[in-house]
């Protein structure tokens, strides 16, 4: 419960910080809410309810038509009867276009401080996939750490780390063996009290094994990868937020075989900042980096300073997010028009019936 002490908002339970409570959320509480609200964090999503936690209990929040879209990691305020009041503004939010042909936006996680982008050091190692996740993470304004898992299965982990580091000299890159506690300790500097971490990556990358290692207990199921192509099977079936012994929170997510980007043009630009820097030296301001004379980007490819693969992936992600963003915006506009139509018909019916 939240209360006032000498004009300052304080909490009765210091454990609230262990759930990820930070000044950013505390400052959103009004004076009127101080004595009557309980902050609760969404830790798991089910079909008909959200599971939330407070420092003293676990509560179910039923999914209703009046409930706003929620994601695991959201903070909500509950009244004295544990009923929903409102959702607090998010510090960050990860989202994607829903998988398949469905034209909808899917929330992945909210209020994340650091994202562990997990990629295994086997045949499934993929720089373009890492760049895709980086674009989403940078669009959310979240710290990114590239975690190269299964280092024990790789003959030369340092070489793979160097490939990832070449994407951005400022990237944090760590290679780990999820079964070795000494190896995992390299990630502990990001696991501070009040911080929330998220595991992102494809199936079989080792996210659940890494989560279990950091939690110090097997909370998530793990499974073998296919020997034929080193790809994994879905073992984590839902997004779950767990409290770590150190006081941080960690969110494990199901493997995403399809991460369709949306509304993250700035994230793509930030993930490929080196290309933007090169483009500023092109002879023409509208250079398409193809066959134009004086193209600094093409020159960098010729000299080996830039990989052609990276330029192709940059173009691909820009096209994809622009297409998805436009399609979703059109869908939202159609939904708004339909809602207005339904409301107008309802009001006209009330007038006809004299209600």
C-alpha positions in Angstrom: 0.0 0.0 0.0 1.2 3.5 -0.7 1.1 6.3 1.9 2.4 9.8 2.5 5.3 10.6 4.9 6.3 14.3 5.4 5.0 15.1 1.9 6.8 12.2 0.2 5.2 9.2 -1.4 6.5 6.0 0.3 5.5 2.4 0.3 4.7 0.2 3.3 6.5 -2.8 1.7 10.1 -2.5 0.6 9.6 -5.6 -1.5 7.7 -3.5 -4.0 11.1 -2.5 -5.4 11.9 -6.2 -5.9 8.9 -6.3 -8.3 10.4 -3.5 -10.4 8.8 -0.5 -8.8 10.7 2.7 -9.7 10.3 6.4 -9.2 9.0 6.6 -12.8 5.9 4.8 -11.7 5.7 6.3 -8.2 5.5 9.8 -9.6 2.3 8.9 -11.5 0.3 8.5 -8.4 -2.0 11.4 -7.5 -2.5 12.6 -3.9 -6.1 11.3 -4.1 -4.8 7.8 -4.8 -2.3 7.5 -2.0 -4.5 6.0 0.6 -6.7 3.8 -1.5 -4.6 2.1 -4.2 -2.4 -0.9 -4.4 0.1 -1.1 -7.2 0.2 -4.6 -8.8 2.4 -5.9 -11.6 1.2 -8.1 -14.4 3.4 -11.2 -14.3 1.5 -13.6 -16.6 -1.2 -13.5 -19.3 -3.9 -16.1 -19.7 -6.8 -16.4 -22.1 -9.4 -15.0 -19.6 -7.3 -13.2 -17.0 -4.0 -11.6 -16.1 -2.1 -12.8 -13.1 -0.8 -9.9 -11.1 1.4 -9.7 -7.9 1.7 -7.2 -5.1 4.3 -7.5 -2.2 1.8 -9.6 -0.2 -0.3 -11.6 -2.6 -1.1 -12.9 -6.1 -4.3 -11.6 -7.7 -6.2 -12.5 -10.9 -7.4 -9.6 -13.0 -10.3 -10.8 -15.3 -10.2 -9.8 -19.0 -13.2 -7.5 -19.7 -14.2 -5.1 -22.4 -13.3 -2.1 -20.2 -9.8 -3.4 -19.5 -7.2 -1.6 -21.6 -4.6 -3.6 -23.6 -2.1 -5.0 -21.1 1.2 -6.7 -21.5 3.3 -8.7 -19.1 5.4 -6.2 -17.1 2.6 -3.6 -16.9 1.9 -1.8 -13.6 -1.8 -1.4 -12.7 -3.5 0.2 -9.7 -6.2 -1.7 -7.8 -8.7 -0.4 -5.3 -9.4 -1.7 -1.8 -11.5 -4.5 -3.4 -8.7 -5.4 -5.7 -10.6 -4.1 -8.7 -8.8 -2.4 -11.6 -8.5 1.4 -11.5 -6.0 2.3 -14.2 -2.8 1.2 -15.9 0.3 3.3 -15.3 2.2 4.8 -18.2 4.8 2.5 -19.6 8.5 3.2 -19.3 9.1 1.0 -22.4 7.1 -1.4 -24.6 8.0 -4.2 -27.0 5.5 -5.0 -29.8 5.3 -6.7 -33.1 2.9 -7.4 -35.9 1.0 -10.5 -35.0 2.4 -13.6 -36.7 0.9 -14.9 -39.9 -1.6 -13.0 -42.0 -3.4 -11.5 -39.0 -3.5 -7.7 -39.3 -3.1 -6.8 -35.6 -0.5 -5.6 -33.2 0.8 -7.9 -30.5 2.3 -6.6 -27.2 5.3 -8.6 -26.1 6.5 -7.0 -22.8 6.3 -3.7 -21.0 8.5 -1.7 -18.6 11.8 -3.4 -19.4 15.1 -2.0 -18.5 17.5 -4.4 -20.2 16.9 -6.9 -23.0 19.0 -10.1 -23.3 19.0 -10.9 -27.0 19.9 -14.6 -26.9 21.4 -16.4 -29.9 22.9 -19.9 -29.7 26.4 -20.6 -31.0 25.5 -23.4 -33.2 24.1 -23.7 -36.8 21.3 -21.4 -35.8 23.7 -18.4 -35.3 22.4 -15.6 -37.4 23.6 -12.0 -37.5 20.6 -10.7 -39.5 18.2 -12.1 -36.8 20.3 -10.3 -34.1 19.9 -7.1 -36.0 16.2 -7.6 -36.2 15.9 -7.9 -32.5 18.2 -5.0 -32.0 15.9 -2.8 -34.1 12.9 -3.6 -31.8 14.9 -3.1 -28.6 16.4 0.2 -29.7 12.9 1.4 -30.8 11.8 0.8 -27.2 14.7 2.7 -25.8 15.9 -0.3 -23.8 19.5 -1.4 -23.1 20.5 -4.4 -25.2 22.9 -7.2 -24.3 23.7 -9.8 -26.9 24.0 -13.2 -25.1 25.6 -15.9 -27.2 24.5 -19.1 -25.5 25.8 -22.7 -25.7 29.4 -21.5 -25.9 30.4 -25.0 -24.8 29.2 -26.3 -28.2 31.3 -23.8 -30.2 34.9 -24.3 -31.2 35.7 -20.6 -31.3 33.2 -18.4 -29.3 35.5 -15.4 -29.5 35.2 -15.3 -33.3 31.4 -15.2 -33.1 31.6 -12.5 -30.4 33.8 -10.5 -32.8 31.3 -10.8 -35.6 28.5 -9.5 -33.4 30.7 -6.7 -31.9 31.5 -5.6 -35.5 27.8 -4.6 -35.8 28.3 -1.9 -33.2 31.5 -1.2 -31.2 29.3 0.0 -28.3 27.3 -3.3 -28.1 27.5 -5.4 -24.9 28.3 -8.9 -26.1 28.7 -11.9 -23.8 29.2 -15.6 -24.6 27.9 -18.0 -21.9 27.3 -21.6 -21.1 23.9 -21.7 -19.4 25.0 -24.8 -17.4 28.1 -23.1 -15.9 27.4 -20.7 -13.0 30.7 -19.0 -13.4 29.9 -18.3 -17.0 26.5 -16.9 -16.2 28.0 -14.5 -13.6 29.1 -12.2 -16.5 25.4 -11.2 -16.8 24.9 -10.3 -13.1 25.9 -6.6 -13.5 22.6 -6.1 -15.3 20.6 -7.9 -12.6 20.2 -5.1 -10.0 17.4 -4.6 -7.5 14.4 -2.9 -9.2 15.6 -3.7 -12.7 13.5 -5.8 -15.1 15.1 -8.0 -17.8 13.6 -9.7 -20.7 14.8 -12.8 -22.7 14.4 -12.4 -26.4 15.3 -14.9 -29.1 14.2 -17.8 -31.3 13.2 -21.2 -30.0 16.1 -23.3 -28.9 18.4 -20.4 -28.3 18.6 -21.2 -24.6 16.4 -18.5 -23.1 14.7 -20.8 -20.6 17.9 -22.5 -19.5 19.4 -19.0 -19.0 16.4 -17.9 -17.0 16.6 -21.0 -14.8 20.3 -20.4 -14.2 19.8 -16.8 -13.2 16.8 -17.7 -11.0 18.8 -20.5 -9.3 15.8 -22.9 -9.7 14.1 -24.6 -12.7 11.0 -22.5 -13.2 10.9 -22.9 -17.0 10.7 -26.1 -19.0 13.6 -26.8 -21.3 13.9 -29.1 -24.3 16.4 -30.4 -26.8 17.0 -28.9 -30.2 16.6 -30.8 -33.5 19.9 -32.4 -34.5 19.1 -31.9 -38.2 19.2 -28.1 -38.2 20.0 -27.1 -34.6 16.6 -25.3 -34.4 14.6 -25.5 -31.2 11.1 -26.4 -30.2 8.7 -24.3 -28.2 9.1 -25.2 -24.6 8.0 -21.8 -23.1 4.4 -21.4 -23.9 3.6 -18.0 -22.3 5.3 -14.9 -21.2 6.2 -15.1 -17.5 7.8 -12.6 -15.1 9.8 -14.0 -12.2 11.5 -12.4 -9.2 15.2 -13.2 -9.0 17.0 -13.8 -5.7 19.0 -10.6 -6.3 15.9 -8.4 -6.4 15.6 -8.0 -10.1 12.7 -9.3 -12.3 13.2 -11.5 -15.3 10.7 -12.1 -18.1 11.0 -15.2 -20.3 9.2 -15.2 -23.6 8.2 -18.0 -26.0 10.6 -18.3 -29.0 9.5 -16.1 -31.9 10.1 -17.7 -35.3 8.5 -14.7 -36.9 9.3 -11.2 -35.6 7.6 -8.8 -37.9 8.6 -5.2 -37.1 6.2 -2.4 -36.9 6.4 1.3 -35.8 10.1 1.1 -35.3 11.7 3.0 -38.1 13.9 4.9 -35.6 14.9 1.6 -34.1 16.1 0.3 -37.4 18.1 3.5 -38.0 19.7 3.3 -34.5 20.5 -0.4 -35.1 22.2 0.5 -38.3 23.7 3.8 -37.3 27.0 3.0 -39.1 25.1 3.0 -42.4 23.5 6.4 -41.6 26.9 7.8 -40.8 28.3 6.6 -44.1 25.3 7.9 -46.0 26.0 11.4 -44.7 29.2 11.4 -46.9 27.4 10.4 -50.1 27.7 12.9 -52.9 23.9 13.1 -53.3 21.5 13.7 -50.3 18.9 11.4 -51.9 21.4 8.6 -52.7 19.8 5.1 -52.8 23.2 3.5 -52.3 23.0 1.5 -55.5 24.8 2.7 -58.6 25.0 6.4 -57.9 28.5 8.0 -58.3 30.1 9.1 -55.1 28.2 6.7 -52.9 30.1 6.3 -49.6 28.0 3.3 -48.6 28.9 1.3 -51.8 32.5 2.4 -51.4 32.5 1.0 -47.8 31.3 -2.3 -49.2 34.0 -2.4 -51.8 36.7 -1.7 -49.3 35.3 -4.3 -46.8 34.3 -1.7 -44.2 30.7 -2.7 -44.5 29.1 -6.0 -45.3 26.7 -6.1 -48.2 24.6 -8.5 -46.1 24.1 -5.8 -43.5 23.1 -3.2 -46.1 20.5 -5.6 -47.6 19.1 -6.4 -44.2 18.9 -2.7 -43.4 16.8 -2.1 -46.5 14.7 -5.2 -45.8 13.8 -4.1 -42.3 13.0 -0.6 -43.3 10.6 -1.8 -46.0 9.0 -4.4 -43.7 8.4 -2.0 -40.8 7.0 0.7 -43.1 4.6 -1.7 -44.8 3.4 -3.2 -41.5 3.1 0.2 -39.8 1.0 1.5 -42.7 -1.2 -1.6 -42.8 -1.8 -1.5 -39.0 -2.6 2.3 -39.2 -5.2 1.6 -41.9 -6.7 -1.2 -39.8 -6.9 1.0 -36.7 -8.6 3.7 -38.8 -11.2 1.2 -40.1 -11.8 0.0 -36.5 -12.4 3.6 -35.3 -14.9 4.2 -38.1 -16.7 1.0 -37.3 -16.9 1.9 -33.7 -18.3 5.3 -34.6 -20.9 3.6 -36.8 -22.0 1.2 -34.1 -22.3 4.1 -31.6 -24.3 6.2 -34.1 -26.7 3.3 -34.8 -27.1 2.6 -31.1 -28.0 6.3 -30.4 -30.4 6.4 -33.3 -32.1 3.3 -32.0 -32.5 4.8 -28.6 -34.1 7.9 -30.2 -36.5 5.8 -32.1 -37.5 3.9 -29.0 -37.8 7.1 -27.0 -35.3 5.9 -24.4 
